[in-house]
Amino acid sequence: MTEDDFAARSRLSATSDLSAFCEELFASLPRSDQRRWGEVYIRGLLSVRGRKSIRRISDEVVGWRADQCLQQFVNQSPWRWDAVRSALAHRVSAIRPRAWLIEEAAFPKNGSSSVGVARQYAPTVGRTINCQLGLAVVLANGDDRCAVNWRLLLPRTWDTDVERRKRARLPDGERHRPPWRHVFDAVDEMAVGWGLRPAPVVWDSAGQEARPLLRGLAARQLPYLVRVAETTPVVQSESGSGLRQVSTAEELAELSVSRRQVMLRVPDRSGAGAGAQYSMLSICDICPPERRVHITSTCPHRGTRRVLAQWSCEPTVGRLSGVWLTNLTNVRLAQLVDLVELSQRARHEDMTMLRDEFGLQDFEGRSFAGWHHHMTLVSAAHAYQMLRRTRGGRATGPTPRLAMSGPTYRFVSKTDGRAGRPEQFEMEECLL
């Protein structure tokens, strides 16, 4: 077989494999033309170099001016992105995710008509720009990471702008909400609606109010590792009476070093820096900012937690660069550090790859549904490439039973069926 023959056979195998992948992914779409255009769009995201505009995808994949059909499919067609994301998440779950990473993404825009656009602070950029802000839930296990769920963060100015809402076809129920509420919506949809087994929720939320998020995750009995502001009040875990001293997360981070608690040094993967060091200290919980509180009556959710402090590497311990709170009290420091590193790699590597290789920021429409359709298809293209790599060139076939590196979890509903009562959940470990 010549080199050209081998290349042609490889292209044919990849084409067939992608068709099977898309057939499974778009099984919920009621019309055959929708399923066909979905595959065309994903092929374009995978194959078109440079900007992945609808016109370029049409010209290079279809071979004729079908851009109006693609535009209709992405921006106007009413197909349900949640059903496609559910199918995608179940396919990606083959990697046996060790974490659900919450990642933010900024989409710079010109003008003011695209849904959710405003001049606002973008945490991932580190400054105020004219942009849309999105939130992704990434299933992650080592080098295998893929965003499977998305939320668009609407600025307050869009709540009362009737004309722009109408042009963007924004549903009436979509309003400005803090990011942590979007996290709850996405996590609940995935664990309850899609039936996925939750993994620890990991989010770098520094600079944002973390207590509502932590209370909500605790109420769902979800394991979490969340970066918080250094001024977050926490309660020390010490023996004695029911009264405890409240400190800030930064104070306890420094205390963990002065007490010479367990320390772990992690080299920089890129080789460009000295890496980081981590220290850890057990605490009771987060609390309101009173200096002394009674644990059994004032704390919003009782139980042991940990403060994980991240320090820049110097001859001893350098500058404090992050403080994380976690309810993962039965895992080793090295496992917690691995989750932090996983989150940081996703932020710096995955979002850049989605932007540069899969057209994350190339959406040309202005509608709410169009934004969600594009995000879903970008995730699907990325998942296809990732699954082909992890399965030796194939993204289809039965899901293998992979060795687990840690426990996974699932929700067990405890709703009693009475009207007006909030739904409650318990977590139980799933043994495979």
N, C-alpha and C positions, 0 to 999 in steps of 0.2 A: 504494500500500500504506500503510495507516495504521500509526501507531506500535505499536498493540496487535497488529496482524497481524505486524509485523516481530519483535516480542518473542516471539510464539507460535512463529513459524518458527524463531527462534534456539534456543528451548527444545527444540523437536522435533529440530533438528540435533544439539544437545548430547546429548540422550537417546540418539539413534541412535549417535552417536560413542562414548559411554561404553559402550554395549552391545557394540560391536565391540571396544573396548579390553579389556573384561572377558572376552569370549569368547577372545581370544588369550591373556590373562594366566592364565586358569583352565583352559586346555586340558588340563593334566595331571591335573585332578581327575576321578576316574572316574565320578562320579554327577552327573546333571543338576541335582538339587536342591542339591548343594553349589555348583555353579557359579552357580545362581540366587541363593542366599543370599549368596554372595560379592559379587555385583553389588549386591544390596540394601544390604549393609553399607557398601560404598564410596560408594553414592549418599547414604547417611545421613551419612557423614563429610564429604561435600562440601556437603550442603544444610542439615543441621540446625544451627541457631544455638545458641550456648551449649554446655552440657554435652551430649556426644554419647553418652548412655547407650543401652543396647540397647532399653529400653522406648521412648524418644523416637524412635529410628530406626524401630522397628516401627510406631509410631503415625503418623509423618509420611511415611514412604516406602511402607509396605505398606497402611496405612489400617485395619488390624485387629490384634488382639492376637496378633501372631506372635512375641512376645519369647522364648517358650520355644524356638521353632525357631531363632532367631538365637543364643540362648544355647547351644544344642546345637552349632551350626555353629562358633562361636568357641571354646568351652571344652572340648567333649567329642569333637567329630568328629576322626578320625585323619588328616585330609588333610595332605599333606607341604608344609610351608611352604618348604622349600629349593627345590623344583621351581618354585614360584610366584615366589620371589625370583630364580631364574635367568632366568626369562622376563622379569621386570621389569627386571633389570639389562641384558639385551640390548636391551630397548626404550629404556632411559635412555641406553645407549651411543651413541644417535644424536647426543647433544650433543658427542661426541668428548672425553671427560673429559681434562683436563690433570693431574688429581691424584686420588688416592684419599685422602680426608681421614678420619682416625680421630677421632670425636667421642664424648664421654661425655654421658650424659643421666641425670638423677636423677628418680625417681618417688616423691614423698612419699606415705606411706601411714599410715593409722591401724590399730592392731592389729599382730599378728605372724603372721598365717596366710597372707598372700599370698606366693607363691613368691619366695625370695631376699630378703625384707624383713628389715631389721635396723637398729639404731641405728648409723650409720656415717658417716664423713666423705664428703661429696659435693663433689668438686672444683669442679663448675660452680656450686654454691651457696656454697662457701667456708666451710662449717661442718658440724657433725655433726647429722644429722637422722634420723628414722625413715623409711627409704626403700628402694626397689630401685635398683640401679645397672645401667645398660645401656651398651653400646658399639655404635656405628653406624659403618659404612663408607659414606662419602658420595662419589658420583661427582660431580666438580665441574669446571665450565668457566665462569669469569666469574660472571654472575648465574644461570646454570643449575646447580643443585645438588640432588641427591636422594639420600637414604639408601636403600641397596638391600640391606644385610645387617646383621643385629643379633646381639648376644651378651648374655646375662644374666650379670652377675658375681655369683657366689654367695659370701656370707660364709662364713668357716670354721665358724661355729656351725651351719650347715645340713649339714655333712658327717656329723655324728653324731646329728642329731635325727631318729630313725626315724619318729616319729609325724607330724611336720610334712612330711617328705619324702613319706610315703604319701598324706597329704591333698592335697598339691600335685601328686601323680602325677609326681614327679621321677625321671627315669631313673637307674638305679644308677651309670652312668658319669659323671654330672654331679657335679663336685666343685669346691671352691674352687680357683681358679688365678689367678696374677697376670695383670693386664690384658694384658701383652705376649704371653702364650700365646694369649689370645683373638684378638689381632691376627693371629698366625700362622695360627690356625685359619680365620679369616674370609678372609684373603688367599689362603691355599692353596685354599680352597674356590672362590673366585671365579676364580683364575687357572688352576688345574688342573682342578677339577671342572666349572666352568661355561665354561671356555675363553675368558675375557675377556682382553683385552690390558692388562697392568698399566700403570698410570701411576705416577709418583713417589708414594710413601707419605708423607703429611704428618701428623704427630701432635704436639700440644702435650702432652708427657708430663712437664712440669716437676714436680719433687717426687717422681718415681718413679725406680726404678732403670732406666736406659736401656741399659746395656751389653748385657744379654741380647737386647734388642730389636734393637740395631744389629748384633750378631753374627749373629742369625738373618736379618735382611734382607740382610746382606752375603753370607751363605751361599747365599741364593736369588738373588743377583746382582740384587737389586731396587734401583732408585734411591730415595733417601729424603731427607727433610728433617725432622728430629726435634728438638723443643725438649728440652733436658736441664737438669738441675740445674747451677747455676753452679759447684759443687764437683767436677763430673765431671773426672777426670784425662785430659788429652790430651797428645800428643807434638808438639813443635814440629817444623816442617819446615825444617831448616837444613842447609847443606852441611858437609862435614867427615867425621869418622870414623863408624863404625856406632853410636856412642853418641849419644843425644839427651836433652835436658832435658825432664822431664815437668812440666807446669804444669796449673793448673785452667782450665776453660773461661772463668771470669771473668777470670783473669790474662791470657789470650790476647785476650779481648775488649778489655781496657784497652790491651794492647799494640798492637792494630790501630788504635786511635785515636792513641796516641803516635807511631806510625810514619806516621801520616797515610795509611793505606791508603784504598782507594776508599770514599767515603762517598756515601750517597744519602738525601735527605730526602723524606718522604712526608707530604703534608698530611692532616689528619683529614677523612674523607669526610663526617662529620656536621656539621662546622663548629663543633663544641662544644669542641674542644681544639686544641693546637698541632701535633698529628700525631706523627710519630716519625722518627728517623734510624737508619740502618743502616751498620755497618762490617763488613768481611770480612777474614779472614786465612787463608792456607793452612796446614794442619797435616799431620802424618803419619797419625795415627790416634788412637783412644782406647786406653788401656792400663791395666793394674793400677797401683795408686798408689805404685809405687816412684819415687824421684826421678830415677834414671838407669837406662835400660834399653837393651838391644841390640835394635834394630829387627827384625832377621831372625829372632830366636829367641823373643822374649817377647810381641810384639804379637799379639793374637788374629786380626787380619785386616789385612794390610798394604795400603798404597796411599794416595794423596793424598786428603785430606778438606779440608773448609773449616769454619771457625767463622764463623757469621753472628751478629753482635751487634745487638740492638735497644735503642735508647736513647730516652728521652723527649726531646722537643724543647725546648731552651732556647736562649739566644743562641748557644752553641757546642754542646757535647754534654752532655746532662744525666744523669739517673739511668739505670743499666742496668736494663732491664725484661725482658730475655729473651735467652737464648743458644741458638742452634740449631746442630746438626751436620748436615752433608750430604756425600754422595758425588757430588753433581752438580757436577763440576768443569769442565764444558765449557759452562756457561750463564752468562749475565751476571748481575751483582748485581741488576739490576732484575727479572729473571725469578724469582730466589729470593725477593725481597721480595714479588713478586706472589703467590707461593704462601703465604707467611706471612700476608699480608693476606686471602687466600682462606680460610685456616683460621680466622682470627679472625672474619671475617664469618659463616662457617657456624656457629661456636659462639654468637655473639650474636644472629644473625638467624634462622637456619634452625630451631634447636631451639625458639626462642620461637614461630615461626610454626607448627611442628608441634604445639606445645602449645595455642596459642590458636585455630588455625583448623582443625586436623585431628584433634583429640581424642587427642593422644599420651598424655596422662595420665588419660584417661577409662576405661581398662580396669577392669571391675568384677569379673572373675574372679580365681581364686587359683591356677590350674594353670599348670604350665610350658608345656604346649602352647598354652594359651589366651593367655599373654603373647606367645609368638612369633607366633601367628596375628594378634593385634591389631596388633603392630608391622608385620607384613607388609602388612596391609590399610591401615594409616595411610600407609606408604610408597607404596603403589599409588595412593591418592587424591591424594597430593601429586604423584606422577609424572604422573598424568593431567592435573592442572591445569598443571603446568610444560610438558608437551609441547604442550598446546593453545596456550599462550602463545607458545612458540618456533616453532610451525608455523602461526601465523596462524589459530588456532581449531580445528585438527584434531590429534587425538592418535593417529590411525591412518594406515595407508597405508605404502608402502615407505619404508625408511630412506634419507634423502638422503645423498649423499656430501658432507660439509661440509669446508671448508678447514681444515686442521690448523694449530694455532698452535705445535706442537712435536712431537717424536717420541713414538711410543707403543711399547710393548714387549710381548713375549709370552714365556712359558716354553717352553723346549725340554727335554724330559725326557732325562736322560743315564743312566737306570737300565739296568744291564746284565742284569737278570733273575735274578741269583743271589740265593737266599734269604738273609735275614739282613743284607743290605747296605742301608743307608739310601738312600732315593731322593734323587737330586741333580738340580739344574736349572741350566740356563744361560739367560741373557736374550739375546735378539737384537732389534734394532730392526726394526719393521715399517714398510715404506715403502708408502704408499697412493697 
